[in-house]
Amino acid sequence: MKLIPALTAILVAGFLYLLIVDRDRLYAIAQIDGAAAEDTDLAKAEDGTPQVGVVALRSRAREVDDTVVLRGRTEAARQVEVRAETSGRVISEPLRKGAFVETGEALCELDPGTREIQLAEAQARLSEAESRVPTAQAGKAEAEARLREAEINLSNARRLSQGGYQSETSVISAEAALEAATAQVQSAESNLVSARAGIEAAQAAVASAEREIDRLIIRAPFDGLLETDTAELGLLMQTGSPCATIVQLDPIKLVGFVPEVHVDEIRVGARATGRLASGRALSGEVSFVSRSADETTRTFRVEVDVPNADLEIRDGQTAEILVDTNGTEAHLLPQSALTLDDSGQLGVRTVGGPEAAPVARFMPVELLRDTPEGVLVAGLDPVTSVIVVGQEYVTDGVRVAPRYREQAQ
């Protein structure tokens, strides 16, 4: 019964010996037993040095747009709570939330009450004020005629008095008549100004009455969707009472917050993409980058305008936002080519050393982003031979026998 545990212990000890002390022999056994990938094999160089067969990809760097990834949400372009500007009882049937309304469409209509009577009175006062103007103009013309007559009488009286044909008293009387005529002209001018002022006051009263009637119909300020029902029929509304809430969803905004270390990389007009939690892809342009940081998080608000003609994107949905920044040189590699070194650093294994005696080399990389075709990484030479099959069976300095394949265009 103790034979099986003893054999197991012997096998484990032998495997650990090969793994730690004689790793090359273990690779040879693994190759012979076919445990490695089908594209790797064990060979020997001309000098007898063991080589591990690998497949390497001749990769050329390409310029790609770098991105800044933000976490954010969707936000309506506009959201307004429309309120009453006057008081009255609602006499219109309510519109239900979710309905689409256009600019200028009536949302709530209030009972006019006595406002139409007040408008009629204001219009009557305007007519009365307009009728006073001709009378005032006639009075001014009459006063000016009497003034001219008084000036002539005074001139004659002075001439006759100088010739001895009329007394000094007549001259004094003519001067008094001239002063009276001048006062009448001034009074007539004042009456005319007052009449014209009465017209302006009456016109203002008419405009105020008409404006008060216009306020009885509360209209949509822009195209949008009703987020709430409009005010119910029969409801008594006061000035400032809410009629409805309207949101504009086309275009819709993607709102994210960028850390201060990346804020200088983002420009207004830059291309941006997004993805909702539902998986829907979005595309738009950066329309705003805040100049003031949030006091708590030290981040800056970024807004992206996205077309939403079908109104399918809702306000407040979670979104991942990718904003394009300056281009950078990167390699497109299979995700399986990525590996870790002994310290846990991400990188790839490449073919290096002299062409006659190639060896494996670990090269650290920076992962830019994942794509359907592979991963984009930076940190490699413009032209690099990356091991894509067999990289897990070699370490730094191990001789390799690479077979190359070209990168797909």
C-alpha positions as CSV (number, residue, x, y, z in Angstrom):
1,M,0.0,0.0,0.0
2,K,3.0,2.3,0.6
3,L,4.6,1.6,-2.8
4,I,2.5,4.1,-4.8
5,P,3.3,7.1,-2.5
6,A,6.9,6.3,-2.6
7,L,6.9,6.1,-6.4
8,T,5.1,9.4,-6.6
9,A,7.6,11.1,-4.3
10,I,10.5,9.8,-6.5
11,L,8.9,11.1,-9.7
12,V,8.2,14.5,-8.2
13,A,11.8,14.7,-6.9
14,G,13.1,13.8,-10.3
15,F,10.9,16.4,-12.1
16,L,12.0,19.2,-9.6
17,Y,15.6,18.2,-10.2
18,L,15.2,18.6,-14.0
19,L,13.2,21.8,-13.6
20,I,15.7,23.5,-11.3
21,V,19.2,22.0,-12.0
22,D,19.0,20.6,-15.5
23,R,16.5,22.7,-17.3
24,D,18.0,22.1,-20.8
25,R,17.4,18.4,-20.4
26,L,13.8,19.1,-19.4
27,Y,13.3,21.1,-22.5
28,A,14.7,18.3,-24.6
29,I,12.4,15.8,-22.9
30,A,9.5,18.2,-23.4
31,Q,10.3,18.5,-27.1
32,I,10.7,14.8,-27.5
33,D,7.4,14.0,-25.8
34,G,5.6,16.6,-27.9
35,A,4.5,18.8,-25.0
36,A,5.6,22.0,-26.6
37,A,3.7,23.9,-29.2
38,E,3.6,22.2,-32.6
39,D,5.7,25.0,-34.1
40,T,8.6,24.6,-31.7
41,D,11.3,21.9,-31.8
42,L,14.7,21.2,-30.3
43,A,17.7,21.5,-32.6
44,K,21.4,21.9,-32.3
45,A,23.6,24.5,-33.9
46,E,26.6,23.6,-35.9
47,D,28.8,23.9,-32.7
48,G,26.4,21.5,-30.9
49,T,24.7,24.1,-28.8
50,P,21.0,23.2,-28.2
51,Q,18.5,25.5,-29.8
52,V,14.8,25.9,-29.2
53,G,12.6,26.2,-32.3
54,V,10.3,29.2,-32.2
55,V,8.2,31.2,-34.6
56,A,8.9,34.9,-34.8
57,L,6.9,37.8,-36.4
58,R,8.8,40.5,-38.2
59,S,6.8,43.4,-36.9
60,R,7.1,47.0,-38.1
61,A,5.9,49.9,-36.0
62,R,3.0,51.9,-37.3
63,E,1.7,55.3,-36.2
64,V,-1.5,55.1,-34.3
65,D,-3.6,57.6,-32.5
66,D,-3.0,57.4,-28.7
67,T,-6.0,57.7,-26.5
68,V,-7.0,58.9,-23.1
69,V,-9.6,56.7,-21.5
70,L,-12.2,58.4,-19.3
71,R,-15.1,57.0,-17.3
72,G,-18.2,59.1,-17.5
73,R,-21.9,59.3,-18.4
74,T,-24.3,60.7,-21.0
75,E,-25.9,64.0,-20.3
76,A,-28.7,65.9,-22.1
77,A,-27.6,68.9,-24.2
78,R,-30.3,70.9,-22.5
79,Q,-32.8,70.3,-19.6
80,V,-35.2,73.0,-18.6
81,E,-38.1,73.1,-16.2
82,V,-40.6,75.4,-17.9
83,R,-42.5,77.6,-15.4
84,A,-45.5,79.9,-15.5
85,E,-44.9,83.7,-15.9
86,T,-48.4,84.6,-14.7
87,S,-51.2,83.1,-12.6
88,G,-54.3,81.3,-13.8
89,R,-56.2,78.1,-14.0
90,V,-55.0,75.4,-16.5
91,I,-57.6,74.9,-19.3
92,S,-55.6,72.6,-21.6
93,E,-55.4,68.8,-21.6
94,P,-52.0,67.6,-20.3
95,L,-49.3,66.2,-22.5
96,R,-47.8,63.0,-21.2
97,K,-44.2,62.4,-20.4
98,G,-42.1,60.9,-23.2
99,A,-43.9,62.9,-25.9
100,F,-41.8,64.8,-28.4
101,V,-42.5,68.5,-28.6
102,E,-41.2,71.1,-31.1
103,T,-40.1,74.7,-30.5
104,G,-43.1,77.0,-29.8
105,E,-45.5,74.1,-29.2
106,A,-48.1,74.9,-26.5
107,L,-47.5,73.0,-23.3
108,C,-50.0,74.6,-20.8
109,E,-52.8,77.1,-21.5
110,L,-54.2,79.3,-18.7
111,D,-57.7,80.8,-18.3
112,P,-57.5,84.5,-19.5
113,G,-59.9,85.8,-16.9
114,T,-60.3,89.6,-17.2
115,R,-57.2,90.1,-19.2
116,E,-59.0,90.6,-22.5
117,I,-61.1,93.3,-20.9
118,Q,-58.0,95.0,-19.6
119,L,-56.5,94.9,-23.1
120,A,-59.7,96.5,-24.5
121,E,-59.5,99.3,-21.9
122,A,-55.8,99.9,-22.7
123,Q,-56.6,100.2,-26.4
124,A,-59.4,102.7,-25.7
125,R,-57.1,104.8,-23.6
126,L,-54.6,104.7,-26.5
127,S,-57.3,106.0,-28.9
128,E,-58.2,108.8,-26.5
129,A,-54.6,109.8,-26.2
130,E,-54.1,109.8,-29.9
131,S,-57.2,112.1,-30.3
132,R,-55.6,114.7,-28.0
133,V,-52.7,115.3,-30.2
134,P,-54.5,117.2,-33.1
135,T,-56.2,119.5,-30.5
136,A,-52.9,120.2,-28.9
137,Q,-51.3,120.9,-32.3
138,A,-54.1,123.3,-33.2
139,G,-53.8,125.1,-29.9
140,K,-50.1,125.5,-30.5
141,A,-50.7,126.9,-34.0
142,E,-53.2,129.4,-32.6
143,A,-50.8,130.5,-29.9
144,E,-48.0,131.0,-32.4
145,A,-50.3,133.1,-34.6
146,R,-51.2,135.3,-31.6
147,L,-47.5,135.6,-30.8
148,R,-46.8,136.9,-34.3
149,E,-49.7,139.3,-34.0
150,A,-48.4,140.6,-30.7
151,E,-44.9,141.1,-32.1
152,I,-46.4,143.2,-35.0
153,N,-48.5,145.3,-32.7
154,L,-45.5,146.0,-30.5
155,S,-43.4,147.0,-33.4
156,N,-46.1,149.5,-34.7
157,A,-46.7,150.9,-31.2
158,R,-43.0,151.6,-30.8
159,R,-42.7,153.3,-34.2
160,L,-45.8,155.5,-33.6
161,S,-44.6,156.4,-30.1
162,Q,-41.3,157.5,-31.5
163,G,-43.1,159.8,-34.0
164,G,-45.3,161.3,-31.3
165,Y,-48.5,159.7,-32.6
166,Q,-49.1,157.3,-29.8
167,S,-48.5,157.4,-26.0
168,E,-46.0,155.4,-24.1
169,T,-48.8,153.5,-22.4
170,S,-49.7,151.9,-25.7
171,V,-46.2,150.5,-26.0
172,I,-46.4,149.0,-22.6
173,S,-49.7,147.4,-23.4
174,A,-48.3,145.9,-26.6
175,E,-45.3,144.5,-24.7
176,A,-47.6,142.9,-22.1
177,A,-49.7,141.4,-24.9
178,L,-46.5,139.9,-26.5
179,E,-45.5,138.3,-23.2
180,A,-48.9,136.8,-22.8
181,A,-48.8,135.4,-26.3
182,T,-45.3,133.9,-25.6
183,A,-46.7,132.2,-22.5
184,Q,-49.6,130.8,-24.5
185,V,-47.1,129.3,-27.0
186,Q,-45.2,127.6,-24.2
187,S,-48.4,126.3,-22.7
188,A,-49.5,124.9,-26.1
189,E,-46.1,123.2,-26.6
190,S,-46.5,121.7,-23.1
191,N,-50.0,120.4,-23.9
192,L,-48.6,118.8,-27.2
193,V,-45.8,117.1,-25.3
194,S,-48.2,115.8,-22.7
195,A,-50.5,114.5,-25.4
196,R,-47.7,112.6,-27.1
197,A,-46.5,111.3,-23.7
198,G,-50.1,110.1,-23.1
199,I,-49.9,108.1,-26.4
200,E,-46.6,106.4,-25.3
201,A,-48.1,105.5,-21.9
202,A,-51.2,104.1,-23.6
203,Q,-49.1,102.1,-26.0
204,A,-47.1,100.7,-23.1
205,A,-50.3,99.7,-21.4
206,V,-51.5,97.9,-24.5
207,A,-48.2,96.1,-24.9
208,S,-48.3,95.0,-21.3
209,A,-51.8,93.7,-21.6
210,E,-50.9,91.8,-24.8
211,R,-47.8,90.4,-23.2
212,E,-49.9,89.2,-20.2
213,I,-52.2,87.4,-22.6
214,D,-49.3,85.9,-24.5
215,R,-48.1,84.5,-21.1
216,L,-51.3,82.5,-20.8
217,I,-49.9,79.9,-23.3
218,I,-46.7,78.3,-22.0
219,R,-44.6,77.1,-25.0
220,A,-41.7,74.8,-25.5
221,P,-38.4,76.7,-25.7
222,F,-36.7,74.1,-27.9
223,D,-37.3,70.7,-29.6
224,G,-37.1,67.9,-27.0
225,L,-38.8,65.2,-25.0
226,L,-41.1,65.7,-22.1
227,E,-39.5,64.3,-19.0
228,T,-42.7,65.0,-16.9
229,D,-46.4,65.3,-17.6
230,T,-47.5,68.9,-18.2
231,A,-49.7,70.6,-15.6
232,E,-53.0,68.9,-15.1
233,L,-56.3,70.3,-16.3
234,G,-57.9,72.6,-13.7
235,L,-54.8,73.2,-11.7
236,L,-54.4,76.7,-10.4
237,M,-50.9,77.9,-11.3
238,Q,-49.1,80.8,-9.7
239,T,-46.2,82.8,-11.1
240,G,-43.2,80.4,-11.0
241,S,-45.3,77.2,-10.9
242,P,-43.8,74.4,-13.0
243,C,-45.6,73.4,-16.2
244,A,-43.2,70.6,-17.5
245,T,-39.6,69.5,-17.8
246,I,-38.1,69.2,-21.3
247,V,-34.8,67.5,-22.2
248,Q,-32.9,67.9,-25.5
249,L,-31.1,64.7,-26.4
250,D,-29.9,65.5,-29.9
251,P,-27.0,66.0,-29.8
252,I,-26.2,64.3,-26.5
253,K,-23.1,64.9,-24.5
254,L,-20.6,62.4,-23.1
255,V,-19.2,63.9,-19.9
256,G,-16.0,62.6,-18.3
257,F,-13.3,63.9,-16.0
258,V,-9.7,63.8,-17.0
259,P,-6.8,63.8,-14.4
260,E,-4.6,66.8,-14.5
261,V,-1.6,64.7,-15.8
262,H,-3.5,64.1,-19.1
263,V,-5.6,67.3,-19.4
264,D,-3.0,69.0,-21.7
265,E,-3.3,66.1,-24.2
266,I,-6.9,66.8,-24.9
267,R,-8.0,69.5,-27.4
268,V,-11.4,70.9,-28.4
269,G,-12.3,69.3,-31.8
270,A,-10.4,66.1,-31.1
271,R,-12.1,62.9,-32.3
272,A,-13.6,60.8,-29.5
273,T,-15.4,57.4,-29.2
274,G,-17.4,55.9,-26.5
275,R,-19.1,52.8,-25.4
276,L,-22.2,52.5,-23.2
277,A,-22.7,49.8,-20.6
278,S,-25.1,48.2,-23.1
279,G,-22.3,47.8,-25.6
280,R,-23.5,50.5,-28.0
281,A,-20.6,52.3,-29.7
282,L,-20.6,56.1,-30.0
283,S,-18.6,58.6,-32.0
284,G,-18.2,62.4,-31.7
285,E,-15.9,65.4,-31.1
286,V,-14.7,67.1,-28.0
287,S,-16.7,70.3,-27.5
288,F,-15.4,71.5,-24.1
289,V,-12.4,71.1,-21.8
290,S,-12.8,72.8,-18.4
291,R,-10.2,75.4,-17.4
292,S,-11.1,74.9,-13.7
293,A,-10.4,71.7,-11.8
294,D,-12.8,70.1,-9.4
295,E,-11.6,71.1,-5.9
296,T,-12.1,67.6,-4.5
297,T,-10.9,65.2,-7.2
298,R,-8.5,67.6,-9.0
299,T,-9.9,66.5,-12.4
300,F,-11.2,68.5,-15.3
301,R,-14.6,68.2,-17.0
302,V,-14.5,67.1,-20.7
303,E,-17.6,67.1,-22.9
304,V,-18.1,65.3,-26.2
305,D,-21.0,66.0,-28.6
306,V,-22.5,62.9,-30.1
307,P,-25.3,62.8,-32.7
308,N,-28.5,61.1,-31.4
309,A,-31.1,61.6,-34.1
310,D,-33.0,58.5,-33.1
311,L,-33.0,59.6,-29.4
312,E,-32.1,56.1,-28.3
313,I,-29.3,57.3,-26.0
314,R,-30.7,58.4,-22.7
315,D,-29.6,60.9,-20.2
316,G,-27.4,59.5,-17.4
317,Q,-26.1,56.3,-19.0
318,T,-22.7,55.1,-17.9
319,A,-20.1,55.4,-20.7
320,E,-16.4,54.7,-21.4
321,I,-14.9,57.5,-23.4
322,L,-11.7,57.3,-25.5
323,V,-10.3,60.6,-26.6
324,D,-7.7,60.6,-29.4
325,T,-4.5,62.5,-28.6
326,N,-1.2,62.9,-30.5
327,G,-0.1,59.9,-32.6
328,T,2.6,57.4,-31.4
329,E,4.6,54.6,-32.9
330,A,3.2,51.2,-31.9
331,H,3.4,47.5,-32.9
332,L,0.3,45.4,-33.5
333,L,0.9,42.0,-32.0
334,P,-1.2,38.9,-31.1
335,Q,-2.3,39.1,-27.5
336,S,-0.7,35.6,-26.9
337,A,2.7,37.2,-27.6
338,L,2.6,39.1,-24.3
339,T,4.4,37.5,-21.3
340,L,5.8,38.4,-17.9
341,D,9.4,38.2,-16.7
342,D,10.5,36.9,-13.3
343,S,9.7,40.3,-11.6
344,G,6.2,40.4,-13.2
345,Q,6.9,43.1,-15.8
346,L,4.8,42.9,-18.9
347,G,6.7,42.4,-22.2
348,V,7.5,40.2,-25.2
349,R,10.3,37.9,-26.1
350,T,12.3,38.9,-29.2
351,V,15.0,37.4,-31.4
352,G,18.3,39.2,-30.7
353,G,22.0,38.7,-30.8
354,P,24.1,37.9,-33.9
355,E,22.3,36.5,-36.9
356,A,24.5,33.4,-36.8
357,A,23.7,32.7,-33.2
358,P,20.3,34.2,-32.4
359,V,19.1,34.2,-28.8
360,A,15.9,35.1,-27.0
361,R,15.6,38.5,-25.4
362,F,12.9,39.9,-23.0
363,M,11.7,43.4,-23.9
364,P,9.4,45.3,-21.7
365,V,6.4,47.0,-23.5
366,E,3.7,49.5,-22.7
367,L,0.2,48.3,-23.5
368,L,-1.7,51.1,-25.3
369,R,-5.0,49.4,-26.0
370,D,-6.7,46.2,-27.1
371,T,-8.2,45.9,-30.6
372,P,-10.1,43.2,-32.5
373,E,-6.9,42.5,-34.5
374,G,-4.6,42.3,-31.5
375,V,-2.9,44.5,-28.9
376,L,-1.1,47.8,-29.6
377,V,2.2,48.1,-27.7
378,A,4.9,50.7,-27.5
379,G,8.5,50.5,-26.3
380,L,10.0,48.4,-29.1
381,D,12.4,49.2,-32.0
382,P,10.7,50.3,-35.2
383,V,11.5,46.8,-36.7
384,T,11.5,44.0,-34.2
385,S,11.3,40.2,-34.5
386,V,8.8,39.2,-31.8
387,I,8.5,35.5,-30.8
388,V,4.8,34.5,-31.1
389,V,5.1,30.7,-30.7
390,G,7.4,29.2,-28.2
391,Q,8.1,32.3,-26.1
392,E,7.1,30.5,-22.9
393,Y,9.8,27.9,-23.4
394,V,12.7,30.2,-23.6
395,T,14.4,32.7,-21.3
396,D,17.0,35.5,-21.8
397,G,20.1,34.2,-23.6
398,V,18.6,30.9,-24.7
399,R,19.7,30.0,-28.2
400,V,16.7,29.8,-30.6
401,A,16.2,28.5,-34.1
402,P,13.6,31.0,-35.4
403,R,11.2,30.6,-38.3
404,Y,9.9,33.9,-39.5
405,R,6.6,35.0,-40.8
406,E,5.7,38.5,-42.1
407,Q,3.2,40.8,-40.6
408,A,-0.2,40.9,-42.3
409,Q,-0.9,44.3,-43.9
